[in-house]
């Protein structure tokens, strides 16, 4: 071992490493630079730090970000950015966008069936499976994440998170018209260090994080970290007696840094995550469209007791029932306990245990070379994920719409080359590059409809025998044509798996489940090629050209739907059935930006810009060879970043106007999810972030943000899921006759009009260390999750009412920074709010609104020990 290595490890083990500024997290890109006298402003209060001066007073520091593909002081970047540092991430317990949304203006988070969605300024989306992707792009250490599985973002060992609001079409390209979230993980350090933390909370929550970094030689440093998280279920199922909403997560990350000199480095990174959870899909409201089927009577008339069947069955058949129902006589689907209101209770009623299993990870190689007049960077990466899940989409006390299983798999390769520099005495800064993406994705599922299938089957097979005066007979087989077709026609399933009824294995393309089902198979290949350039010489200008090509092979199967076509003499295509249908499309999109920033004073930066964003089109998984168009966005934006009162008040304000075209949204019509284009939309918004550190109150700080957006769709009309507003049009029929289906003036999906948060913090000396007390409150206005703003009949519960989130923490840190003890509480008011709500009419006898809900009140303690370079 070299003298350098021996000395470094000795300093760490003996406690000789100094306490770094609160902002630092062992990565050189984030650094405190100077005192308040040299600080003009910061682009985000969350990104500021405190730093002791020679006099002992506390001032605000600066942070360096890489939002524009090069290292740049945050306060010099004319972009609306919220940057959250490693210290804030650790103390606030931020493990991803769920918690991040509480402190970022104009940002909301949604989750549906294992898929995660970020919405910024009304752009994001809830497009699951391979069909669509979010309008907000996510990156890990410069690597684009092309899928939306819920836990595919790093939740540990993160140096900082940068949230860029507004279209980033020049430097980030496709699917970044809403914004970008950059996760920057901690890199290896040549100064050795280690950290370990243990968390315990209610619901038997246990969290463990361990990591270490240090030199392997004079030119190579390594870092390794491991994360474990586990908690019991938050919610109790009255139908099964089980607790659901539990989670177990194992994650690991390793990285190597090769740095032979100050101008060249290579970083190799790899990570892997395995997560299992039982997040339930909960029934919020339900209305019967048939007049018969309901929670209490899942098979309609066949679920009624014998006393209610007089006149429908013969006296001899009534006697056979012995007071029970036809369903119980044949052993068909039975009603379970009615579902409690998830807005008011942590109880649920679901006879199908939910289960979600995710495996994800990948690796990357980043080469960074300062070649003198220019800096060259190459990022080569491969990522994968596989999401397996089984659950009932309606969350009822009887199996109704059961995904068992559904599997989404994604394999992604990306390559990006960047070259950047400055010229003419640093007056001209520029960056140019090229990007390549290739993904192989697949989505397979068998969706069982046991209640609806048995209802349909019973209605036909129990039909009246010839000459009988009664509508039904308990002797089956009076409609042998239907019975035979239902049991044996269209003998194809989309994937291996168990038969829902018998449990025996199914062989693809050979056997049919013995209950009604819908099968979806979707294989998709995506290729994206782009080139871009941006330069600033008083005026900033940038341009990007993107070429996207998508090819799909799709199948949509259903024994029930096929039987209907046979009964009525229709081709299978009449109900959307298809087998191995191939289709493809190519889109080209120019995007760019032009802007001007001006120093209005020593502590004031102003900027104005226009920028253009683009989100790729695609193909629907639940409908064969039906595509949707790309969406486009034009943004006109201005901002001011300033420091007032001698450095005691920091602000960041942005005003924007959005003009959308072809904005994408998801709806459920005709037993399948479809992505449609809503035509035009506009939005006018204002965002303000602030931090106040009054000099007369040492240790006291107030920070927060507030955002306002007035958004509305343009002209257009659509069908609601239950087709109550407008039935499916026939040839020559006038469509959009109902005023409610005109969406003009409705607010955008996932775009609350108001959103605000405030944090109050006080730090003081306590024994041989410091004590910090912090309270946070965030408020989110009404969120609409469908384009009708909850005005469609029976679908008001697709709207999430306003809600508060209140958090608090008490943190003690030792004087040498090694020991940290924390007492924390999240959602202290126990707000029961949904991450996502959706309406569907699968099966078509019901209009159902269901959703997935956020965690209730949680609290606990956390202990952390740090050594060397990990000390903050």
N, C-alpha and C positions, 0 to 999 in steps of 0.2 A: 504494500500500500504506500502511495507516495506521501511525502511530508504534508502536501496540501490536503489530502484526504484525511490523514490522521489528525491534523490540526482542526479541520472542520468538524469531524465527528466528536472530538474531545470538547470543543466549545459547546456543542449541542447537549452532550451528556452532562456537562458540568453546569449547565444553565447559563452559559455566557452569552447566548443570543439575546440581542436587545429587543424590546417591545416595539414592533413596527406600528406605523399609523393604522388606525382602524380600517382604512380602506384596503390595505394591502392583503393579498391572498396568495403569496408566493408566485405571482406572475408579473413579469416586468412591464407588461403593457398598462397596468393600473398603478399609478404612483401619485403621491401627494407632492405638489410642486408649489412651494412658496406660501406666503401669507396672504391675508386678505388684501393687502395693498397691491398685490400683483394680480388679483383675481377680478376679472370683469364680471363674469356671471357663470352659472352652471346651467346646462341644458335640462337638468332634472334635479329637484331637491333630493330625491332618493339617491342620487349619485354623489352628493356632496359628502364631505367628511369633516371631522373636527381635528384640529392639530394644535398642540401647545406651542406658543411662541417663547422667545427668550424671557419675556416679562411674566410668563405664566398664564397670560390670557389665552382664551380659546378663539381660534378663527376658523373660517371655512377653507377647505382645500379644494383641489381640482382632481379630475380623473381623466385619463386618456382612454379613448374608445377607438374601435376599428369599424365603425358603422359605414364609412365610405371607402372600405377596402384598403385603408392605410391608417397608421396610428396618428391620432389627432386629438388635441384637447377638446373635451366635450363642449366647453363654452365657446369654442371657435367653429363648431359644426352647425351650419344653418339648416338643421333638420329637427323636427319634434321628436325628441328621444327621452325615454325614461331608462336610466341605467341603475340597476340594483346591485350593490356591492356584496362581496363575500360575507362581510360582517352582518349586513342586514339580512341576507339569506339565512345565515345560521341563527341569528337571534329571533327572526320572525317565523322560523320554521317553514320557509318557502320550499316546497318540494316540487313545484311545477306551476302551470298556469292557473290551477284552482285557487291558490293563495295569491298569485301575482296579480290577478284581476282586482284585488281589493285595494291596490295602491297605484294602479296605472289608469289615467283618465281615458275615457271612451273605450275601455276594453271590457269584454265579458267572456265568460268561459261556459261552454256547454259540453255535455257528454251523453252519448247514446250508444248503448250496447257495445261498450268497449272502445268506441271511437271518440276522440277528443277534438273540440273545435274552439278556436279563438276567433272572436269577432272584434274588430277595431273600427270605430267610426261607422258601424253598420255594415261592414263588409267582413265576411268570414265564411258562413255557410254551415250546414248540417248534412253534408253529403257523405253518406257512409259507403262502404265497400269500394271496389275498384272504380265505380262510376264517376265519382267526382272528388275533388280535393278542396282544401280550404283556400280562401282568398288571402289568408295571412300565411306567409311562408315561414318555416322554422328551419334554423341552422344550428348545428353543433360544431363548434370550432371550424366554421367555414364550410361545413358539409351540409348540403341541402337534404332535408328530410321530406320525401315525397309522399308519405302516407300520414294517416291521422290516428293511429292507434294510441290509446289513452296514455300509456306509460312509456312511450318511446322517447321521452325527453329525459335528460339527466336530472336526478333529484338529489345528488350528493356530490361533494368535491367540486363545486362550481365556483369559479372565481367571480363572475358577474353575469348578469343578464341584461342585454340591451334590447329595448322594445322601440322600434322605429314605427311611427304612426304616419299613415299616408302612403300613396303608391310609391314603390321602390323599383319601378320598371327598368331603370337604366342599369344599376349595378346588380340587382337581384333577379330581374326578369320575370319569368312566368309565375303565376299564382302568388304574386306579391303586390297586388293592387290595393289590398287593405293595409298592408304593412309587413314588417318582418320582426321575428323574435330570434335574437342571437343568444345562444347559450355558449359561454366561454368557460371551459373547464380549467382547473388548476394544472399547470405544467410542472415538470420535474425541475428541481432546484439543485445547484451545486452546494448549497448550504443545507446540510442534513436537517431533517425535522420529522416529527411524527405527531399524530393526533389521534385521540380516541374519545368517543362520547357514548353515553348510555342514556336512554330516555325511557321513562315509564309513566303511563297515564291510565285514565279510566278505560273501560272496555278491555282491560289487560293489554294495553298497547305497549309494545316493547320495540325500541329502536336502537340499533348498534351501528356506529360508523367508526371505522379504523382506517388509517392511512399512514404512509411513510414516504419520504423522498430523500434523495441524497446522491452523491457521486458514485459511479462505478469505476471511473477513471478520471483523468484530468480533462477529458473531452466528452465523456458520456455521463449523463445523470438519468436516474430512473424515478418513477413514481408509481405507487400501487395503492388502491383504496378498495374497500369493501363496505357494502351497505346492506343492512337487514332491517326489515320493518314488518311488524305483525300486530294485528288487533282483532278482537272478537267482533261479532256482528253488532251493528248499531240497532238493527230492526228485528222484531219478533214476528214470526209467521203463525197466526192463529190457526191456520189450516193444517200445518204439519208439526207445530210445536218446536220448530227450529229457529235459530237466529241466523239472519242473513246480513249482508253488507260487511262481511269480514274480508280481510286482505292479508296476504303474505307476499313479501317481495324480497328477492335476493338479487343483488346487483354488484358487479365488479368492474373495475377499470384499471388498465395498466398503460403506461406511456414511457417512451424512451426519448431523450433529447441528446442528439449528437451535435456538438458545437465546437468545431476545431478552432474557430476564431470568432471575432466579433461581427464579422460580415456574412457568415454562412451558418445555417442550422438546418437540421432535419429532425422532425418530430414524428415518431411512430406511435399510434394510439390504437387501443382495442378495448371494447366494452361488451358486456353481456348482461342481460336482464331476464329473470324468470319471475313472473307474477301470477298469482292465483287469487281471484276474488269472487264474491257472491253478491255483487251489486244487483239488487232486484229492480225489475221494471214494475212500477206500481200503478194500479188502476186509480184514476182520479175521478172520472165520471163515465157513465154509460147510459145510452138511450136505445131502446128497442125500435127498430125500423120495421120489423115484421108484425109487431103487435103481440108476439108470443114469446120469442126468445129473450131471456133476461138472465141476471145473475141467479135468481131463484129458480128459473126454469130454463136451464141451458138447452134442453131439447124441446122447448115449447110445450105443446099439448102432451107430448110423450113424457114430460117430467111431472105432470099434474097427478095428484093422488086419485085413486079410483072414484072417490065421491064426486070429483069434478068431471068425470068421463061418462056420466050417464047420458045415453042417447048417442054417444060416439062408438061404444062397444056394445056387443050383445050381452045380456045378463050372464050367460055362461062364461064369456071372456072376463067380465067384471069380477066374477067369483074367483077366477084364476089369479087375479092380482092380489087378493087377500088384503085389500085396502091400500096397497102400494101403487106405484106408478108403472107405466109400461117400461120406462128406462130401467127401473130396478128389477123388473121381471126378466128382462133380457141381459142384465148386467152391463147396461150402457152407462155413459157418462152421468155422474151424479153432481148435484149442486153442492158447493162447499160453503163455508161461512162467508157472508158478504164482506167485501173489502172495506176496511176503515178508511176514512179520509186522510191521505198522507200529508195534507196541509196542516193537520191538527194532531196526528198520532204517529208514533214510531212503530205501530203494529201494521201488519199487512196480511193479505190472504192470497196465497199462491201455492197451488198444489204441485207445481213443477219447480224443483229446486234450481235456482239460477247458478250458473258456473261459467267463469271466464278465465281462460288460461292464455297467457302471452309469453312468447319467447322472442326476444329481439336483441340486436347487437350489431357489431360491425367493426371495421378497422379503417384507418386512414394513414396516409403518408403525406406530410406537409414539408416542402422544401422551400426555404426562404433564403434568398441570396441578395445581399446589398452589393450590386456591381459597380458602385460609384455614382455615375449619373442617374442610375435607375435601380429600382428594387424589383426583383423577379420572384414570383411565388407560384408554386405548383401544389395543388391539392388533389390527390387521388384517393378515392374512397369506395368502399363496398359496404352496403348495409342490407340487413334482412329483418323480417319479422314474420311471425306466424301467430295469428289470433284464432283460438278455438273457443266457441261458446255454445251454450245450450240454455234456453230460457223461454218463458211464455211471454209473448209480446204484449198481451193484455193484462197480465198480472192479476188473474181472477182466481176464485176458489174452485175452479174446475179447468182442466186442460183445454185450451181453446185455439191459440195460434202459437204452436210450439216449434221453435228452431232447435232441431236436434239431429246432428249438430250443424253449426255453420263454421266454415273455415276460410279465413282470408290469409293469403300468403303473398309476400312481396320480396323481391330481390332487386337491388338497385346498385348500379355502378355510375359514378360521376367523376368527371375530370374537369378541373378549372385551371387556367393559366392566367395570371395577372402580371402586369408590369406597370410600375408607377414611379413617379419622380417629381422633381420640381426644377424649374429653369428660370433664367433671368433674375438671379438674385432672390430666389424663392417667391417671386411674384406670380409665376405660373405653376400651378400644381395640376397633375394629370394622372389618369389611370386608364388602362385599356386591358382587354382580356377576351377570352373565349371560354365557352362552357359547353359540356356535353353530358347528357343524361340518357341512360337506358334502364328501363324497368321491365321486369316480368312479374305480372300480378295474376292472381286467380282468386275467385270467390265461388265456393260451392255450399249449398245448403239444401236440406230437405225440411220444409215447413209443414208440419202436420196440423190438420184441422179436425180433430177428433169429434168435437161437439157438433160442428156444422155438418161434417160428413155423416155422422150417425143420424142427425135430424133429417137430412136429405134422403138417406137410405131408408129410414123408417117410414117417411112420408110416402115412399113409393112401394116398398116391399110389404107394408102393412095395409095396402089399399084394399077396399072392399071386395070380397069374393063375389063372383057373378050371382045376381039375384038376391044378395043380402041387403036389407034396408039400413044397415049401419055403415058409417063412413070407413071404419077400420075393423080389421080382424087380426087376432093374435097369431093366426097361422100364416107364416111368411111364405113368400114366393108367388103371390098373386100378380106380380109384375115381373115374370121371369126374364123378360128381355132386359130390363134395367138392371136387375140383380146380376145377371151374367156379365153385362158390360162393365158394371162398377167394379166387379171383382177381378176382371182379367184383361181388360182392354188397356192399351198404351203401357205395356209392361216395360217401363224404363225408369230407373232412378238415376239421380245425378252424381251420387257419391257412395262409397262404402259406409256402412253404419248399421245400427240395430233396427230391426222391425219394431215399430212403436208398440204393437200389440203383443207379438210373440217373443220378442227379444232375440230372435235368431238373426244371424248375419244376412245382409243383403248383398247381392253381387251386382255391380254396375251393369246396366243394360240387359239385365236378365229378369229380375223379379220386381214386383210391385208391392209396396206396403199394403197391408190389409185395412187401412183406413184412408180417409181422404188426405191428399197431400198436394203441395206445390213444390216443385223442384227447380232450382236455379243453378246454372253452371255458367261461369264467365271467366274466360282466359283473355288477358289483355297484355299487349306489348306497347310500350311508349318510348319514343325517341324524341329528344329535344336538343337542338343545336342553336347556339346563340353567340353573337359577337357584340362587344360593347366598348364604349369609350366615353370618358368624361374629363373635362378640363375646367379650371377656374383661373381666370385672369380678370379680377374685379367682377366679371359676369361668369356664371357657371352655365355650361352647356353640356348635355350628354345625350347619347343615342344608343339604342340597342335594337338588334333585329333578331327575332326568335322564330324558329321553324319547329313546329310540333307535329308529329305523326303518331296516330294511335290506330292500332289494329286489334280487333276483337273476334273471338269465336264464342258464340252464345247458344245456350239451350234453355228453354222454359217449358217444364213438363207439369202435368197435373192429371191424375186419373179422374178426378171429379169434373174438371172442365172438359176433358176429352169425352167423357160420357155424355155431357150435355150436347156436345156437337153431334154425337151419333144419334141421340134421341131426336134432335131437330134437323138432322140432315145438313149440318154446316161443316165447312172445312175447318181443321184444327186452327188455322191461322186466324179465323174469325174471333177467337178468344185469346189470341196472342201466343199460342203454342208454337214452338219451333224446335228444331234439333240441329245442332252443329252449324249454325248460320254464321258466316264470316262477313265482316264489314270493316271498313277503314276510312279514315279521313286525315287530311293534312290542313293545318292552319299556319299562316304567316302573320306576324304581328310586329309592327314598329312601335317602340315605346321610347320615352326620353324625358328630359327635363331641361328647363332654362330658368335661371334665377339670378338674383342680385342680393348681396348682403352689404351692409354699411354700418360702420362703427359710429353711432350717433353720439358717443361720448366715451370716456375711458372705461366706463363700466356698463356700457349699453351696446348691444348688438341687435340690429334689425335686419330682416331679410324678407324677400318676396320671391315667389317662384310659381311656375306652372309645371305640372308633371303629368305623365300619362302611364297608366297601368293596364295590365292584360292578364286574364285568367283563361287557361286553356278550356276548350270544349271537350266533349267526350261522348260516351255511349252509356245508356241506361242498362243496369244489370237485370232489372226486373221486366224488361220489354225488349224483344229481339230486334236488333239492328235499328233502334231508334236513337238518334243522336240529339244533343243539345249544343247550342252555339257558345263560343267564347264570350266572356263579358269584358267590357272595356270601361275605363274610368279616366276622366279628366279632372285634375285637382288644381284649384287656384288657391294659394295659401300665402299668408304673411305671418311673421312672428317677431316677438321682442324678447330678448333675454337680458336681464338687468340686475344690478345689485344696488341697493339703496341704503341710506342711513349709515354710511361709513362701514358697510359690510355686515350689517345686522339683519338685513332683509334681502332675500334672493327670490327672484320671480322668473317664470318662463311662461309666456302666453303665445297662443297660436289661434289664428282665425282662418277658416277654410270654407270653400264651397266646392261640392262634388257634383259632377254630372256623369251619371252612369248610363250605360246602354247594355241591353241583354243580360241584366243581372240574373244570376242563377238562383233557384230555390228548389226545395224538395217537397213533394206531396205524395199522398197515398190515394190512388184511385184505381178501381178495378182490380183489387187484390194484389197490387204491387206498388213499390215505391218508384217514382219517376222524378227526374230532374227536368225542370222546364225553365224557360227564359221569360222574365217578367217585363221585358221591354225596357222602358226608361225609368229613371229615378233621380232625385236630387237630394242634397243634404247641405245644410248650413250649420256650421259648428264653431264652438269656442271652447278652448281649453286653457286652464290656468293652473300652474304648479307653483308652490311657494315653500319657503323655509324661513323661520324667524329665530334668531339667537340673540336676544336682547343682552347687551353688554352689562346692563345693570342687574341682571339676574343670572349670574354664572351657573352653568350646568342646566339651564332651562332651555327647551326647544319646542317649537310648534311647527309642524310641517303637514302638507296635504295637497289636495288637488280638487278641482271641480271642473266638470265638463258639461256642455249643453249641445244638443244636436236636434235640429228640426229637419226630419227626413220625411220623404213621401214618394210613393210610387207614382209613375205617370199613368197614362191611359192603358187599359188592359182588362181582360176579364178571364176568369178561370173557374173550373168546377171545384167545389169542395170535396173532401174525400167521400162523404156519404151521398154525394150527388143530390143533396136536398135543395141546393140553390138552383141548379140547372141539370136535368137529366142529360145523359150522353146524347148528343144531337144525332138525328137521323138525316138521311139525304133530303136536302131542300128545307130543313127546319131552321128557323131563326135561332141563333145562339145569343147568349148574354142578355136574355130578356129580363132577368132579375137584377134590380139595382145593386143588391148586396154583393154580387159577384164582380162588380166593377171595382177594381182595387185602387183607382186613382185617389190620391190623398192619404192612403193608409201609410202608417209608419213602417220602416224597414224591419225585417226580422232581426232580432238580437241587438236592437239599437235603442237603449233607454234614452228618453229625452234628457233626463238629468242623472248625473252620477257624481258622487263626491266622497272624499275621505279626509280624515283629520287625525293626526297623531300628536300627543302631548307627552313629552319626555323630560325627566329630571335626573341628573347624575350628580352624585355627591360622594365624598370620601366615606369609607366604612371600614373601620379596623385597618387591616393591612391590605387594603384594596379599594375598589370603588363599587358603588351600588347604583344601578339604573332602574328606575320605575317608568314604565311606558304603558300608555293606553291608546287604543286605536278604535276608530269607529268609521265604517264605510256604509254609504246608503246608495242603493240602486233603484232607479225609477222603474215603472212598468216595462216589462219586456214582452214583446209579441213573438210567438213562435210559429205563426202562420201568416200568410199574406192577407188574410181577411181580418186581421187584428181582433180575432175572437168574436166577430160578429156573425159568423155562419151559424145556422141553427144547431143547438146542442153542443157547440164547440167553444163556449166561452172559457172553459178551463184550459185551453191552449195558451192562455195569457198568464204570465207570472206576475202577481201583484208586487208592489214595492216592498223592499225588505232591508233590514239593518243587519250588519255583522259587527260585533263588538269583541275586541281581543285585548288582552292585557298580559304583561310579563314583568317579572322582577328578576333582575340579573345581577349577580355579584361576580366581580372579576378581581383576581389577586393582583397585587402591585406589580409582580413580574410578568403578568399576562398568561401564566401557565394554567391557572385553574379558573374554571367558570362554572358557576352553579346557577340554575335558572328554574323559576317557577312560572308556568304559563297557563293561559286559558284561551280557548278559541271559541267563537260563536257563543259568548257567555249568555246572551239572551235567548239561546236555543231557537233561533229562527229556522223554521222548516220550509225551505224553499227548494224549487226544482232546478237542476242543471239544464233540463230539457223537457219539453212537453210536445206531444204530437197527437194528431187525430188520425184515425184510420177506420175503415169499414171492412176489415177482414176479420171474421166473415161478414158477408154483406147484410146479414140480418141485424147487425148492431152498428151503432156509431160510438166509438170508444175513444176516450182521451186518457192517455197514460204518460208516465214520465219516470225519470230517474232523479232522485233527490240527494241533496248535499248532506254531509255529516252533521249530526246534532252537536250539542255542547260537548267539548272535550277539554281536558285539563291534565296536567302532569308535571313532572320534574325532569330536568336534564342536567347531567354532569359531564364536563369536558376537561380533558387534560391535553396540553400541547407542549411540544418541545421544538427548539431551534427555529427554523424558518417558518414553521406553522404557527408560531406565536403571532397574534394580531394585536 
